Amino acid sequence: MKSAILAKAEEVTGGWIGNAFGSEGIIAIGAGRTEQELITSLRQSVDDYLVVDAAHWLAQMGHAGSPDTPNCPEGAIKLPADIWVCKVAKETCPIQAQVFLDEPDRFFEGCLLDEDRKRGIFGAVSQGEYRGFHHVRGRYLCVRCADERGNDSAFSYHYPWELSSLEDFTPFDPQRDLIEKLKILIRAGIPRSAILNALCARHSVEIAGLLYPAVAANLRVLEFDVRRPSR
């Protein structure tokens, strides 16, 4: 699974320093004599973070929404608890709305519905009649992706380490700067939600380019392979 993470590289006396960002703010730091050495250092630091934190998050969330485990069409997410409930049974789903295509018995044993309903759901999903994406548990909407692709697109949702808040990597202070920066966004035809929410790495660079061009010149989008936990 690919993850795109925002990073900032800055040249200083004697070399380069940088940070990588996620929903928690700075998630990794790095340094090097050259920019390439810095990127290598940052990549190692982010890898170390992902091995522990991302793997734990995916295991905790059940990593629903993978090709082998699409979401059930009768499942609905209950926020803010981020828990899947069955729209038919009106109860918390024991298998968190996961249709285990490679483990049918696991789905049939865990589903709350009657046998005919279970078989109907499994058949529809396995035959591709339902692609199974409403909300992948543990992933969150990038509002700029939603502007482009819509809320229902899987590509509009990201894991916490893929989202960054503007104030974490720019001088932006919401109390001091919000009105001034909103005017710039509005003139560019971008909704105010883009400055009020954490964004994916690509759109973080986009917004920084409009509001803080000098900072945007130092931003990088780094891609990583994140391993899903085995069951």
N, C-alpha and C positions, 0 to 999 in steps of 0.2 A: 504494500500500500504506500503510495507516494504522499508525502506531506511537504507543503511549501511554507517556509518560515521566514519571517522578516528579520533582516540583520542590518546593522549600521557599521560602516568602516570609516575611520577617520585617521588621516595622516597627522602625526605629531612629531616633535623633535626626536630624532633617533629611531623612528619606526612608525608602526600602525597599531591602533587599538580599536576594539569594537565590541558590540553586544548583539545578542539575538533576543527577540522579544516574543512573548506569548500573552495570554490573557492575564497572567499573574505579573506582568511587567517584564523585567529582565530575567531571562531563563538561562543565559550562558554569557560568558565573557571570554575574550581572546586577545592575543597580542602577537606581534611579529615584526621582523625587520622590514618586510615587504608586505604589500597587500595580499599577495598569494599566501605568504606564511600566516598572516592573520586569518584569512579564510579557512586555511587548514586547521588552525588552532580553534576557531569558532566551530567548525564542523565536528571536531572531536568533542568539544564541550557539549554541543547540542546532542550528539550521539549518546553521550553519557547520560544526559537528561532523559532522552527518549527511552533508553533501555530500561530505566527504572520507572519514571513517571508515566510515560505514554503506555507502556505495557500494562502497568497497574490499572490505568484508567480504562483501557480496552477490556481487560479482564473483568473489572468491576461493572462496566456497562453492558457486558454480554456481547459486545461487538456485533450487534444486530445490523442488518442491512447489507451484508456481504452477498456476493452472487449465490453462494450455497445456502444462505439463510436470509431470504427476503422477509419483509414484514407482512403480517397477516392483514388482509383487507378488512377484517372485522376488528382490528386493533385501533385504539385511539390513545394518544399520549395525554396524560394528566399532568398539567403544569401547576405550580412550579416544582412539584415533587419529581417530575420526569419519570413517571411510572406508566407502563402500558396497562390499559384496562380493556376488557372485552365489551364492545358496543352492544352485543346481544345479551350476554349474561349479566352485564352491569356490575362486574366484579374485576378485581385485579387479576390479570392474566398470569398464571403460574410460570409460563414459558416466555413472558414478556413479548408476546406477539411475534415470535420467531417461528417461521416455517422451515424446519430442518429438512431440506431436500435430500441431503445425503444420509439422514437418520430418520426415516419416516416414523418408526415406532416411537421415537422420542416425542415427535409432534402429536401423534395420536394419543399417547398416554397423558400428555400435559394439557391438551386443549380441553376447555370446559364444555364445549358444545356436544350435541348428539352425534352419533356415528355418521349419519348422512351429511350433516353440515361439515364435519371434519373432512370427509372424503371430497365433498364439493370444493372446499377451500384448497385442499392439497392438490386436487386435479387442476384447478384454475391457475394456481401459482406455478406448478411444475410444467404445465403446458405453455406457459408464457402469456396466458390471457390477462394476468395481473402481475405487474412488475414489482409491486411491493415496496413502494417508497412513499411514505407520508412524512415521517420524521424519524431519523435514525437516533436512537437513544444515545445521549452523550455528545451529540453534535449540535451546533448552534448556527443560526442564520447570520450570514454576512449581508447586510441590507443593500450593499451595492451590487452584489451578485444577484440578489433578488430583483433589483431594478432591471437588470439585464436579462435574467433567465426566468424569473418568477419564483414564488415561494415554494412551488411544488417540485422544483428541480433539485435532484440530489446534489448537483454541483454548487448549489447555493449554500450548502451547509458544511461546517468545518469543525474540527476538533479544537479544544481550548488552546492548544499550543500553536494553532495556525491563525489565531486572531490577535490583533494588537490594538490598543487604544492610542489615539493621536498624542495625548499628553505624555506617553511613555517614551516616545522617540523624537519629539519636537519640543520647542519651548512653550507649546500651547497651554494656557491656563484658562479653563472654562469660565471662571468668574471674571477674569480680566479681558479675555480676547473673544468670547463667543459672538457677540454682536458684530464686531468687525469682520470676523472670518465667515460668518454666515452670509454676509453681503456678497463676499467673493464667490461662495458656493452657489448662491442664488443666481448671480450673473452668469455662471457657467452652466446653469440648468441642472444642478445636482441638489437633491433633497437635503434638508437640514439633518435628517437622520444619519447621514454619512459622517457627521462630525460628533454626533452624540452616542455612537455605538462603536464597539470594537469591529475592525474590518479584517478581511483576509490580507495576506501579504501583498498580493498584486494591487488591491484597491487601497491599501495603506500607502503604497508608493504613489498611486494616482492622486489621492487627496493631498499628500505632502507636496507633490509637484505643484499643485495649485496654491497652497497656503504657505509653504516654506520651501521654495525651490532650492535654496542652498543646502538644506538638510536632505532633500530628496536626491540630490546628486551623490550623496554618500550612502544611500540605501541599496541593499541587495536583497534578492529573493533566492534563498537557498533551498534546494530540494533534498529530501531524505527519504529513505526506505524505512517504514515502520512495520515491524513484524507483528502480526496479530497473534495473540496467545493461543496456544493449542488447547483443544478441549480434552 
